């Protein structure tokens, strides 16, 4: 996944879309991906 895809995904899930180094993720990327798939934001 590219950074632009992660930003788009977070936006679709109504999660903050920070682009700076102060952001600390509260879950592994895989969890965000699974949530997005369940929400229909990712079809693949």
VMD Tcl script that draws the C-alpha trace (Angstrom):
set ca {
  {0.00 0.00 0.00}
  {1.25 3.46 -0.86}
  {1.05 6.35 1.59}
  {-1.56 8.06 -0.59}
  {-3.74 4.94 -0.38}
  {-3.40 4.87 3.40}
  {-4.43 8.54 3.61}
  {-7.46 7.89 1.40}
  {-8.40 4.84 3.46}
  {-8.16 6.74 6.74}
  {-10.31 9.51 5.27}
  {-13.00 7.03 4.23}
  {-13.04 5.59 7.75}
  {-13.36 9.07 9.30}
  {-9.94 8.68 10.93}
  {-7.47 11.54 11.22}
  {-5.25 11.98 8.17}
  {-2.02 13.37 9.59}
  {0.98 13.76 7.33}
  {3.53 14.63 10.00}
  {5.78 12.53 12.21}
  {3.84 13.29 15.40}
  {1.08 10.85 14.43}
  {1.09 7.61 16.41}
  {-1.14 4.91 14.92}
  {-3.53 3.35 17.40}
  {-3.82 0.08 15.49}
  {-1.78 -1.96 13.01}
  {-2.30 -1.10 9.34}
  {-3.86 -4.53 8.77}
  {-6.64 -3.67 11.22}
  {-7.44 -0.48 9.31}
  {-7.50 -2.47 6.07}
  {-9.87 -5.07 7.54}
  {-12.18 -2.33 8.85}
  {-12.21 -0.69 5.43}
  {-12.99 -3.99 3.71}
  {-15.91 -4.59 6.07}
  {-17.15 -1.04 5.44}
  {-16.93 -1.60 1.68}
  {-14.23 1.03 1.19}
  {-11.79 -1.56 -0.24}
  {-13.11 -4.07 -2.74}
  {-9.97 -6.19 -3.24}
}
mol new
graphics top color blue
foreach p $ca { graphics top sphere $p radius 0.5 }
foreach p [lrange $ca 0 end-1] q [lrange $ca 1 end] { graphics top cylinder $p $q radius 0.2 }
display resetview
